[in-house]
Amino acid sequence: MPLYSRDQVPDLLRAVEQGDIAPVYLLFGERYLCRETARELERRLLADGGTVHAVDGDTEDQAATIANLRSFSLLPGRQIFRVTDTRLFHSRNVARTLWKRAAGAHEAGKTEQAARALRALLEAAGLDGNDPEQDPAALSDTAWQELFGFARPAGDLAWITEILAAAPPAGGRARAGGDPADQLLEALAAGIPEVNTLLLLAETVDKRKRLFRTLKKDHVVVDLAVDTGAGARAQKVQKSVLVEIIGQVLAGMGKTMAPEAVNLLVERVGFHPVAARMETEKLALYVGRRNRIEKEDLDAIVGRTRQEALFELTGAIGARNLERALLLADRLRENNIHALAIIATLRNFTRSLLLFRALQEQPEFAYSPSMSAATFQRQCLPRLKERQQWAEELKGHPYALYMQFKTASAFALPVLRRWMRLLLAAEMRLKGSPVEAATVLHHLLFAMLAG
């Protein structure tokens, strides 16, 4: 059977409607697209009745899943066993991807997602995430390289131990010493009841595994991966996915949307398919009996708040993204935020960076740009807070402070002092010259970030 791409999903659904049903379907790639495609697939598979048995791959008893798949059910109709976040396709070849996902989730404060990725990383290396003696944070550089196939990350990895200890126990392998992937292949080779269907969902798969190759050859595999990079090609693909989701929601609710509103909605939600769907539904409900959604509706319902928009601007400046900063500055002006308010926000932002960068120069605080958030909170923050003169600046959330220190470490003190002079000059121009505010802001951002 063929390997379906995202654009070929309608062909797959038509084939199922015509009775061409495979015993196993593997959907891998972008999480939202996998779940939505699975939902559409289930709807067609259960056209004549049946039941969906939802299984969480993180806590799955894989032996039980295989046993159920091989058994006849007392329930009528087709029996679909849907395993979300299956671990059958993990291996050392995807370890680096799993680590990046775990580290990114940890830095964003998403503990549950970090734990899920860490569990997958350990299983890919043949470790037991439930065994405290197999703590990856305690591994040497050599052992880490041998187990995971890439160099041990720098910095304190104690957060791994904390997250794994707090996470609920994960499901085990199908049986001691056995590979669940091989056992599933044995079950499929022996044959399973025609009314049983296995639906596997995964974000990351190792395409070299025998199970993947077999499913691609004899069953159905659907590639729903979307490049999440920042390049022009990746951005184009991401936008097409979001526009398609928006169009599907609008068609289902009997609405249309002005093209400029579609583009603006895509820009505001970013590549977050769930957010794109939810915001589109909100807009469709907001316009009531009107059939067309206009830009004004978008500004009323999905418009950024003043704080969110200003925070995005400082984030773009902290990342040295001039193009993004110019775009956001224009959006702020379009939303009637005064140029002096923008200058004031940038001045406060620069002052914070200047203070945090200066503190990093003082050895008694022992700050390092490579340290983890947990180490910063445990070692640096208590020493910093001993200085009462900075109590106001250091009263925020520990992780937010950690990120501010990390951003500040990327800028030299002379650069930040120069920024303060540029901000003062821009403020004086706004107050005492006939130059357009947009021109003043553009000049300021170019002076701060260009080169």
C-alpha positions as CSV (number, residue, x, y, z in Angstrom):
1,M,0.0,0.0,0.0
2,P,1.2,3.5,-0.6
3,L,2.8,6.1,1.7
4,Y,0.3,9.0,1.8
5,S,1.5,12.6,2.1
6,R,-0.6,15.4,3.8
7,D,-2.0,16.5,0.5
8,Q,-3.1,12.9,-0.3
9,V,-5.2,12.4,2.8
10,P,-8.5,12.9,0.9
11,D,-7.5,10.0,-1.4
12,L,-6.9,7.9,1.7
13,L,-10.3,8.7,3.1
14,R,-12.1,8.0,-0.2
15,A,-10.3,4.6,-0.3
16,V,-11.6,3.7,3.2
17,E,-15.1,4.8,2.2
18,Q,-14.9,2.4,-0.7
19,G,-14.0,-0.5,1.6
20,D,-10.2,-0.6,1.0
21,I,-9.4,-0.9,4.7
22,A,-5.9,-1.9,6.1
23,P,-5.3,-3.6,9.4
24,V,-2.9,-0.9,10.6
25,Y,-2.6,2.8,10.0
26,L,0.4,4.8,11.1
27,L,0.0,8.6,11.2
28,F,3.2,10.6,12.0
29,G,4.2,14.2,12.1
30,E,2.5,17.4,13.4
31,R,0.5,16.5,16.4
32,Y,-2.7,18.4,15.6
33,L,-2.8,17.1,12.0
34,C,-2.3,13.5,13.2
35,R,-5.2,13.8,15.6
36,E,-7.5,15.5,13.1
37,T,-6.7,13.0,10.4
38,A,-7.3,10.1,12.9
39,R,-10.7,11.6,13.7
40,E,-11.7,11.7,10.1
41,L,-10.3,8.2,9.5
42,E,-12.2,6.8,12.5
43,R,-15.5,8.4,11.3
44,R,-15.3,6.5,8.0
45,L,-14.0,3.2,9.6
46,L,-17.0,3.3,12.0
47,A,-19.6,4.1,9.3
48,D,-21.3,0.7,10.0
49,G,-20.8,0.9,13.8
50,G,-18.0,0.0,16.2
51,T,-15.9,1.4,19.1
52,V,-12.7,3.4,19.5
53,H,-10.4,2.2,22.3
54,A,-8.2,5.1,23.1
55,V,-4.7,4.2,24.5
56,D,-2.1,6.7,25.8
57,G,1.3,5.6,24.4
58,D,3.1,7.1,27.4
59,T,1.4,4.7,29.9
60,E,0.5,1.9,27.4
61,D,0.8,-1.8,28.4
62,Q,2.0,-2.8,24.9
63,A,1.4,-6.5,25.7
64,A,-2.3,-5.8,26.4
65,T,-2.7,-3.8,23.2
66,I,-1.3,-6.6,21.1
67,A,-3.5,-9.2,22.9
68,N,-6.6,-7.1,22.3
69,L,-5.7,-6.6,18.7
70,R,-5.5,-10.4,18.2
71,S,-8.8,-11.2,20.0
72,F,-12.4,-11.1,18.9
73,S,-14.4,-8.5,20.8
74,L,-17.9,-9.1,22.3
75,L,-18.8,-5.6,21.2
76,P,-20.5,-5.2,17.8
77,G,-18.9,-3.6,14.8
78,R,-15.3,-2.6,14.0
79,Q,-12.9,-2.2,17.0
80,I,-10.3,0.5,16.6
81,F,-7.3,0.6,18.9
82,R,-5.9,4.1,18.7
83,V,-2.5,4.5,20.4
84,T,-1.5,8.2,20.7
85,D,2.2,8.9,21.1
86,T,3.2,5.3,20.4
87,R,6.7,4.4,21.4
88,L,7.2,1.6,18.8
89,F,9.2,3.7,16.4
90,H,11.7,5.3,18.8
91,S,15.4,4.5,18.5
92,R,18.8,6.1,18.8
93,N,18.4,7.6,15.4
94,V,15.7,9.9,16.8
95,A,17.3,10.5,20.2
96,R,18.6,14.0,19.3
97,T,15.2,15.1,18.1
98,L,13.6,13.8,21.3
99,W,16.2,15.5,23.4
100,K,15.6,18.9,21.7
101,R,11.8,18.4,22.3
102,A,12.4,17.7,26.0
103,A,14.8,20.6,26.5
104,G,12.5,23.0,24.7
105,A,9.5,21.9,26.7
106,H,11.5,22.3,29.9
107,E,12.6,25.8,29.0
108,A,9.1,26.8,28.2
109,G,7.9,25.4,31.6
110,K,5.9,22.6,30.0
111,T,6.7,19.8,32.5
112,E,4.3,17.3,31.2
113,Q,5.6,17.6,27.6
114,A,9.2,17.5,28.8
115,A,8.5,14.3,30.8
116,R,6.9,12.6,27.8
117,A,9.8,13.4,25.6
118,L,12.3,12.3,28.2
119,R,10.5,8.9,28.6
120,A,10.7,8.4,24.9
121,L,14.4,9.4,24.9
122,L,15.2,6.8,27.6
123,E,13.2,4.0,25.9
124,A,15.0,4.8,22.6
125,A,18.3,4.1,24.3
126,G,17.0,1.0,26.0
127,L,16.7,2.6,29.5
128,D,13.9,2.2,32.0
129,G,12.4,5.7,32.8
130,N,10.9,4.2,36.0
131,D,14.3,3.1,37.4
132,P,16.0,5.9,39.4
133,E,19.4,4.0,39.0
134,Q,19.2,4.7,35.3
135,D,19.1,8.5,35.7
136,P,20.6,10.1,32.5
137,A,21.6,13.2,34.5
138,A,24.2,11.1,36.2
139,L,25.7,9.7,33.0
140,S,29.3,10.6,32.1
141,D,30.0,12.3,28.7
142,T,31.2,9.0,27.3
143,A,28.2,7.0,28.5
144,W,25.8,9.6,27.2
145,Q,27.4,9.6,23.8
146,E,27.2,5.8,23.6
147,L,23.6,5.6,24.7
148,F,22.1,8.4,22.8
149,G,24.4,8.9,19.9
150,F,25.2,12.6,20.5
151,A,27.3,14.6,22.9
152,R,26.1,15.2,26.4
153,P,24.5,18.7,26.6
154,A,26.5,21.3,28.6
155,G,25.2,22.6,31.9
156,D,23.4,21.2,34.9
157,L,21.0,18.4,33.9
158,A,19.5,17.9,37.4
159,W,16.1,19.0,36.0
160,I,15.9,15.7,34.2
161,T,15.9,13.8,37.6
162,E,13.2,16.2,39.0
163,I,10.9,15.9,36.0
164,L,11.2,12.1,35.8
165,A,10.7,11.7,39.6
166,A,7.5,13.8,39.4
167,A,6.0,12.1,36.3
168,P,3.7,9.1,36.6
169,P,5.2,5.7,35.9
170,A,5.3,4.8,32.2
171,G,4.1,1.6,30.7
172,G,6.5,-1.3,30.2
173,R,7.6,-3.4,27.3
174,A,5.3,-6.1,26.0
175,R,7.2,-8.8,28.0
176,A,10.6,-9.0,29.6
177,G,13.4,-9.1,27.1
178,G,11.0,-8.7,24.2
179,D,10.8,-5.9,21.6
180,P,7.1,-4.8,21.3
181,A,7.7,-3.9,17.6
182,D,8.8,-7.4,16.8
183,Q,5.9,-8.8,18.7
184,L,3.5,-6.6,16.8
185,L,5.0,-7.9,13.5
186,E,4.5,-11.4,14.7
187,A,0.9,-10.8,15.5
188,L,0.3,-9.2,12.1
189,A,2.0,-12.0,10.3
190,A,-0.2,-14.5,12.1
191,G,-3.3,-12.5,11.3
192,I,-5.7,-10.4,13.3
193,P,-9.5,-10.4,13.1
194,E,-10.8,-8.5,10.1
195,V,-13.0,-6.3,12.3
196,N,-9.9,-5.0,14.4
197,T,-7.9,-2.0,13.3
198,L,-4.8,-0.6,14.9
199,L,-4.3,3.2,14.6
200,L,-0.8,4.5,15.6
201,L,0.0,8.2,16.1
202,A,3.5,9.5,16.6
203,E,5.3,12.8,16.2
204,T,8.7,11.2,15.5
205,V,9.5,7.9,13.9
206,D,12.7,6.1,12.9
207,K,12.1,5.2,9.3
208,R,14.9,2.6,9.4
209,K,13.0,0.3,11.8
210,R,11.7,-2.9,10.4
211,L,8.2,-2.2,11.7
212,F,8.1,1.1,9.8
213,R,9.3,-0.5,6.6
214,T,6.7,-3.3,7.0
215,L,3.8,-1.0,7.6
216,K,4.8,1.2,4.7
217,K,4.9,-1.9,2.4
218,D,1.9,-3.9,3.6
219,H,-0.3,-1.4,5.5
220,V,-0.9,2.4,5.4
221,V,1.5,5.1,6.5
222,V,0.6,8.8,6.4
223,D,3.3,11.4,6.6
224,L,1.9,14.6,8.2
225,A,5.2,16.2,9.2
226,V,5.6,19.9,8.8
227,D,9.0,21.7,8.8
228,T,9.0,24.0,11.8
229,G,12.0,26.0,10.8
230,A,12.2,29.7,10.2
231,G,13.3,29.6,6.6
232,A,11.2,31.0,3.7
233,R,10.3,27.5,2.5
234,A,9.3,26.3,5.9
235,Q,7.3,29.4,6.6
236,K,5.4,29.0,3.3
237,V,4.5,25.4,4.2
238,Q,3.4,26.4,7.7
239,K,1.2,29.1,6.3
240,S,-0.4,26.8,3.8
241,V,-1.3,24.4,6.6
242,L,-2.9,27.2,8.7
243,V,-4.8,28.6,5.7
244,E,-6.1,25.1,5.0
245,I,-7.3,24.7,8.6
246,I,-9.0,28.1,8.6
247,G,-10.7,27.3,5.3
248,Q,-12.0,24.0,6.6
249,V,-13.4,25.6,9.8
250,L,-15.1,28.4,7.8
251,A,-16.6,25.9,5.3
252,G,-18.0,23.9,8.1
253,M,-19.6,27.0,9.7
254,G,-20.8,28.5,6.5
255,K,-18.6,31.6,6.6
256,T,-16.0,33.3,4.5
257,M,-13.1,35.6,5.4
258,A,-11.5,38.5,3.7
259,P,-8.0,37.6,2.4
260,E,-6.3,40.3,4.4
261,A,-8.0,39.0,7.5
262,V,-6.8,35.5,6.8
263,N,-3.2,36.7,6.4
264,L,-3.4,38.7,9.6
265,L,-4.9,35.8,11.6
266,V,-2.1,33.5,10.4
267,E,0.4,36.1,11.5
268,R,-1.2,36.6,14.9
269,V,-1.6,32.9,15.9
270,G,1.8,31.8,14.5
271,F,2.3,28.1,13.7
272,H,-0.2,26.8,16.2
273,P,-2.8,24.8,14.4
274,V,-5.0,24.4,17.4
275,A,-5.0,28.1,18.0
276,A,-5.8,28.8,14.3
277,R,-8.9,26.5,14.6
278,M,-10.1,28.0,17.9
279,E,-9.7,31.6,16.8
280,T,-11.5,30.9,13.5
281,E,-14.4,29.3,15.4
282,K,-14.6,32.4,17.7
283,L,-14.7,34.7,14.7
284,A,-17.4,32.7,13.0
285,L,-19.5,32.8,16.1
286,Y,-18.8,36.5,16.7
287,V,-20.1,37.7,13.3
288,G,-23.5,36.0,13.9
289,R,-25.6,36.0,10.8
290,R,-23.1,37.7,8.6
291,N,-21.4,35.4,6.2
292,R,-18.1,37.3,5.8
293,I,-15.5,37.9,8.4
294,E,-13.6,41.2,8.0
295,K,-10.4,42.6,9.4
296,E,-12.4,44.7,11.9
297,D,-13.8,41.5,13.3
298,L,-10.3,40.1,13.7
299,D,-9.1,43.2,15.5
300,A,-12.1,43.0,17.9
301,I,-11.7,39.4,18.8
302,V,-8.2,38.2,18.0
303,G,-6.4,41.5,18.3
304,R,-3.4,41.4,20.6
305,T,-3.6,43.1,23.9
306,R,-1.2,46.1,24.4
307,Q,0.9,44.0,26.8
308,E,1.2,41.0,24.5
309,A,2.1,43.1,21.5
310,L,4.7,45.1,23.3
311,F,6.1,41.9,24.8
312,E,6.4,40.4,21.2
313,L,8.4,43.5,20.1
314,T,10.9,43.2,23.0
315,G,11.2,39.5,22.2
316,A,12.0,40.2,18.6
317,I,14.7,42.8,19.7
318,G,16.1,40.3,22.2
319,A,16.4,37.8,19.3
320,R,18.0,40.5,17.1
321,N,15.3,39.9,14.5
322,L,15.2,43.3,12.7
323,E,12.5,42.3,10.1
324,R,10.2,41.0,12.8
325,A,10.8,44.1,15.0
326,L,9.9,46.5,12.2
327,L,6.7,44.5,11.4
328,L,5.6,44.5,15.0
329,A,6.3,48.2,15.5
330,D,4.1,48.9,12.5
331,R,1.3,46.7,13.9
332,L,1.5,48.5,17.2
333,R,1.1,51.9,15.5
334,E,-1.9,50.5,13.5
335,N,-3.5,49.4,16.8
336,N,-3.2,53.0,18.0
337,I,-0.4,52.5,20.5
338,H,1.5,55.8,20.7
339,A,5.1,55.9,19.6
340,L,6.2,57.3,23.0
341,A,4.6,54.3,24.7
342,I,6.7,52.0,22.5
343,I,9.8,54.0,23.3
344,A,9.0,53.7,27.0
345,T,8.6,50.0,26.8
346,L,11.9,49.6,24.9
347,R,13.7,51.9,27.5
348,N,12.4,49.7,30.4
349,F,13.4,46.6,28.5
350,T,16.9,47.9,27.8
351,R,17.4,49.0,31.4
352,S,16.6,45.5,32.6
353,L,19.0,44.0,30.1
354,L,21.7,46.5,31.2
355,L,21.2,45.7,34.9
356,F,21.2,41.9,34.3
357,R,24.2,42.1,32.1
358,A,26.1,44.2,34.6
359,L,25.2,41.7,37.4
360,Q,26.7,38.9,35.2
361,E,30.0,40.7,35.3
362,Q,30.2,40.2,39.1
363,P,31.8,36.9,39.9
364,E,30.1,36.5,43.3
365,F,26.8,35.6,41.6
366,A,28.5,32.8,39.6
367,Y,26.2,33.2,36.6
368,S,27.0,31.3,33.3
369,P,24.9,31.6,30.1
370,S,25.1,27.8,29.7
371,M,23.5,27.0,33.1
372,S,20.0,25.6,33.3
373,A,17.0,27.3,34.7
374,A,17.1,24.9,37.8
375,T,20.7,25.8,38.5
376,F,20.0,29.5,38.1
377,Q,17.1,29.3,40.5
378,R,19.1,27.2,43.0
379,Q,22.5,28.9,42.9
380,C,22.2,32.4,41.5
381,L,18.8,33.8,42.4
382,P,19.2,33.5,46.2
383,R,22.5,35.4,46.1
384,L,21.0,38.1,43.8
385,K,18.0,38.6,46.1
386,E,20.2,39.2,49.0
387,R,20.8,42.7,47.5
388,Q,17.7,44.6,48.6
389,Q,18.4,47.4,46.1
390,W,17.3,45.1,43.3
391,A,14.3,43.6,45.0
392,E,11.8,45.3,42.6
393,E,13.7,44.1,39.5
394,L,14.1,40.5,40.8
395,K,10.5,39.9,42.1
396,G,9.3,38.2,38.9
397,H,8.8,34.5,38.3
398,P,12.2,32.6,38.5
399,Y,11.9,31.2,35.0
400,A,11.1,34.6,33.5
401,L,14.2,36.1,35.3
402,Y,16.3,33.2,34.0
403,M,15.2,34.0,30.4
404,Q,15.9,37.7,30.9
405,F,19.4,36.9,32.2
406,K,19.9,34.6,29.2
407,T,18.8,37.3,26.8
408,A,21.1,39.9,28.4
409,S,24.1,37.6,28.2
410,A,23.9,37.9,24.4
411,F,24.6,41.7,24.5
412,A,27.8,43.5,25.5
413,L,27.5,46.4,28.0
414,P,28.7,49.0,25.5
415,V,25.9,47.9,23.1
416,L,23.2,48.3,25.8
417,R,24.6,51.7,26.9
418,R,24.5,52.8,23.2
419,W,20.8,51.6,23.0
420,M,19.9,53.9,25.9
421,R,21.4,56.9,24.0
422,L,19.5,55.9,20.9
423,L,16.3,55.7,22.8
424,L,16.8,59.1,24.3
425,A,17.5,60.6,20.9
426,A,14.4,58.9,19.5
427,E,12.2,60.3,22.3
428,M,13.5,63.8,21.7
429,R,12.7,63.5,18.0
430,L,9.2,62.4,18.7
431,K,8.6,65.3,21.1
432,G,10.4,68.1,19.2
433,S,10.6,67.4,15.5
434,P,8.1,67.1,12.6
435,V,9.5,63.7,11.5
436,E,6.8,61.0,11.2
437,A,6.6,58.7,14.2
438,A,6.9,55.6,12.0
439,T,10.1,57.0,10.5
440,V,11.6,57.7,13.9
441,L,10.8,54.2,15.1
442,H,12.2,52.5,12.0
443,H,15.4,54.6,12.3
444,L,15.7,53.6,15.9
445,L,15.3,49.9,15.2
446,F,17.8,49.9,12.4
447,A,20.3,51.8,14.6
448,M,19.8,49.2,17.4
449,L,19.8,46.0,15.3
450,A,21.3,46.5,11.9
451,G,24.8,45.1,11.7
